Amino acid sequence: MGDLEMITEMVKQEMDAAIKHLDHAFQKIRAGRASTTMVQDVMVEYYGAPTPLSQVANVMIPDAMTISIQPWDKTAIGAIEKAIVNSNLGFAPMNNGENITLNVPPLTEERRIQLAKNAKGESDATKITIRNARQEGMKDLRKLDGVSEDLVKDEESKIQVLTDKFVKICDDHLKTKEAEIMKV
């Protein structure tokens, strides 16, 4: 693989990473249904160390509007409850001594619109990352010594095709997420 192809491959990897990041961000934007991803980033103070919720409890979705959290160690139930309250996710945990139940309230129209805006913001940030990767790739191509201008132009057009492809992927993901958010 020559220097030209290596630069294009690096650009492609950066764009792939941007889309993966977007997908992860979209998972956190709830769309009116209960999901384990809503609480996946909650850190529980467990034996003095911040620990991801998934490592101290079994998180289940018994129905579309409920998240059930069953600690493996019953003594951690208070710490889990406190972590959920402190996470500012807007859930009021119900603790029955055995497990914690979170009721996911239905989204208001106003909240749906706000979540759609958040999704668009994430999408726009991803597009900026994609375009920055393109720009860096183009700069790197122009810095190469001893490579014909025609070869550089060919590689630049390949990078532009990649950019267009990834921007379209980004738009498609946003369209899907917005439809999911706005669906009542």
TIBAPA-920869 format. One record per residue (C-alpha): x, y, z; chain; residue in one letter. Coordinates in steps of 0.001 Angstrom, whole numbers, plus 524288, in hexadecimal, padded with zeros to 5 digits. Last residue first. Example, Ala and Ser with C-alpha at 12.3 -4.5 7.8 and 13.67 -1.06 7.14 Angstrom:
# TIBAPA-920869
83566 7FBDC 81BE4 A S
8300C 7EE6C 81E78 A A
This chain:
# TIBAPA-920869
74C84 82133 84B4E A V
756ED 820C6 840B9 A K
75E8C 82D9E 84161 A M
76AA4 8278A 84786 A I
76B30 81BC6 83E61 A E
76910 8244F 8325B A A
773D9 82D67 83721 A E
77CE8 821BF 8393A A K
77A8D 81C64 82B7D A T
77C9A 829B7 82516 A K
788EB 82BCD 82D3B A L
78E8C 81E95 82939 A H
78BBA 821B2 81AE7 A D
79227 82F1F 81C05 A D
79E69 82928 82222 A C
79F00 81E93 817B1 A I
79DB8 8297F 80D7E A K
7A90F 830E9 813DB A V
7B0CC 82425 8139F A F
7AEB0 821FD 80505 A K
7B192 83029 80182 A D
7BE41 82FAB 80940 A T
7C241 822C1 80313 A L
7BFE0 82867 7F577 A V
7C804 8344F 7F959 A Q
7D2FE 82B5D 7FE15 A I
7D2C7 8242A 7F10E A K
7D32C 83159 7E9F4 A S
7DF22 83529 7F1E9 A E
7E57B 8281F 7EE65 A E
7E3A8 82AC5 7DFE9 A D
7E8BB 838CB 7E18B A K
7F4EF 833B4 7E8AD A V
7F753 829DC 7DDD0 A L
7F5EF 83493 7D386 A D
7FF25 83DAD 7DB04 A E
809D1 83380 7DA41 A S
80FDC 82EF8 7E708 A V
81DF9 83286 7EA12 A G
81B2A 838E7 7F71F A D
80E8D 83755 7FEC2 A L
809DE 843BE 80595 A K
7FE1F 8455A 7FC7B A R
7F8E9 8380B 80088 A L
7FA1D 83B57 80F05 A D
7F25B 847DF 80D16 A K
7E7A6 84080 805CB A M
7E6F9 8365B 810A0 A G
7E62B 840E8 81B12 A E
7DAF7 84783 813B4 A Q
7D3B1 83AB4 811EA A R
7D520 83766 8205B A A
7D03D 8451D 82398 A N
7C48A 842C5 81AC1 A R
7C12D 8362B 821ED A I
7C2D9 83CAB 82F3E A T
7BA19 847EF 82ADF A I
7B00D 83E19 82616 A K
7B063 83785 8336C A T
7ADE8 8447F 83A3B A A
7A23D 846C0 83144 A D
79CC5 83943 8348A A S
79E4B 83B81 84321 A E
7975B 8489D 841C9 A G
78C93 84250 839A7 A K
78AA0 8381E 8445C A A
789D7 842D0 84EA6 A N
77FD5 84A06 8464B A K
777D7 83D76 8452E A A
778C3 83C10 853FF A L
77398 849FE 855BD A Q
76840 8476E 84C54 A I
764F1 83AF3 8539E A R
76582 84242 860A0 A R
75BB8 84C65 85BBF A E
752BA 841BB 8568F A E
7531D 83B53 863F9 A T
75A39 82E77 86562 A L
753CF 8232B 86C84 A P
7596D 82120 87A18 A P
76361 81642 87BC3 A V
76043 80F9D 8889D A N
76C88 80B2F 88F99 A L
76BC9 7FF3D 8984D A T
7763E 7FBAD 8A21B A I
77814 7EDF2 8A771 A N
77726 7E5DB 8B3BA A E
774E6 7F025 8BE51 A G
768E1 7F599 8B76A A N
76FEE 8016D 8B1A1 A N
76894 80A80 8A884 A M
771C5 81356 8A0EC A P
76CB7 820C1 89CC2 A A
772E8 822A8 88F70 A F
776C1 82FE0 889DB A G
783E1 82B9E 8847F A L
78AB5 834F9 88DD7 A N
7950A 82AB5 8913D A S
793DC 82DE9 89FC6 A N
786B8 826D0 8A0FF A V
78C1D 81AF8 899C0 A I
79893 81AC8 8A1FE A A
7909D 81BB3 8AEAE A K
78831 81009 8AABB A E
79442 80828 8A72B A I
79AD1 80B8F 8B41D A A
78E95 8078A 8BB96 A G
78D98 7FA8A 8B444 A I
79BEF 7F725 8B66E A A
79955 7EEC6 8C28C A T
790EE 7E5C5 8BA22 A K
79D10 7E14E 8B287 A D
79930 7DCA8 8A4FB A W
790BB 7E8B6 8A3C5 A P
78409 7E759 89BFB A Q
780BC 7F335 893CF A I
773B4 7F37F 88CAE A S
77140 7FDA5 8822C A I
76301 80011 87EE3 A T
75B4B 806B8 873F0 A M
75C90 7FD2F 86896 A A
75B8E 7F124 8714D A D
76420 7E84B 879D2 A P
7708D 7EF7B 8758A A I
77BC7 7E9CA 87D59 A M
78832 7EEA1 8840A A V
78F7D 7E44A 88BFA A N
79796 7EAF6 89649 A A
7A534 7EE74 89AF4 A V
7ACF8 7EE2F 88E3E A Q
7A204 7F3C4 885D8 A S
7A12F 7FF88 88F03 A L
7AF1C 80386 88B72 A P
7B7F4 80431 89778 A T
7BD0A 8100F 89EE2 A P
7C595 80A43 8A999 A A
7C395 80ACC 8B85C A G
7BD9A 7FD4B 8B9B0 A Y
7B3EB 800C0 8AEF1 A Y
7B115 80F15 8AC17 A E
7A865 80CFA 8A03E A V
7AB30 8133A 89306 A M
79F92 81514 889F0 A V
7A455 8145C 87BCD A D
79BD6 808B8 87817 A Q
78F6F 80EB6 87DC6 A V
78851 812F8 8716D A M
78F7A 8087F 86992 A T
78724 7FE1D 87062 A T
77B7A 80326 868B9 A S
76DC2 8077C 86C5A A A
76644 80D35 86100 A R
7632B 81B87 85E8F A G
76E6E 81DF6 85539 A A
779CB 81F68 85E6B A R
78604 82658 85A26 A I
790BA 81DD5 85FF3 A K
790C2 8149F 85453 A Q
79251 8206D 84B63 A F
79F61 823CD 851C6 A A
7A450 815EC 84F71 A H
79FEC 81675 8413D A D
7A6AD 8239C 83F9A A L
7B35B 81E47 84563 A H
7B2D0 812CD 83BFD A K
7B0AD 81C84 830CB A I
7BC8C 8248A 83505 A A
7C4D2 8182A 83644 A A
7C185 81474 82844 A D
7C576 82232 823E5 A M
7D27C 82100 82AE6 A E
7D4B2 8138F 824D4 A Q
7D188 818CE 81734 A K
7DB33 82409 818E4 A V
7E5B8 81A63 81D3D A M
7E2D7 811E2 8114B A E
7E402 81DC0 8084F A T
7F132 82140 80E52 A I
7F5E0 81338 80D01 A M
7F16D 812C8 7FED8 A E
7F9D9 81E8B 7FB75 A L
80591 819BA 80342 A D
805AE 80CFF 7FBE2 A G
80000 80000 80000 A M
